[in-house]
Amino acid sequence: MTFEHADFPVAEARRFALRFLAGLPASGPPVPPRTAEAVQLVVSELVTNAIKYGSPPVELSLTVAQGMLSITVRDGERVMPTQRAADPTRVGQHGLEIVAALSQDIDIQGEPNGKRVTARIAL
């Protein structure tokens, strides 16, 4: 799913994630509600960061392998995000802190036309 910068589709990105989770094979265990909430929050943070600090196009993709959900957001900006140390006095810019707290790992990579941020959550 590709989002354009001007659309600010964060709510649609969360709905996309819920539809994806609902469509997972019934042969596996159901996704716990708290995990689904964590997925929605990670999607919100990554898409918001790409829209706010990145450049179009913004793309969200979700994949599952070996019980892990990979949430990948690409955008056209080459400047890499950096995770800051926790600071309760700082207003805003806590997105990667939140993502890190909810994910098993985060991978940030440059690409020829921008960057890719992938967070992995155990299902």
Buried (B, 14 or more C-beta within 10 A) or exposed (E): EEBEBEEBBBEBBBEBBBEBBEEBEEEEEEBEEEBBEBBBBBBBBBBBBBBEEBBBBBBBBBEBEEEBBBBBBBBBBEEEBEBEEEEEEEEEBBBBBBBBEBBEEBEBEEEEEBBBBBBBBEB
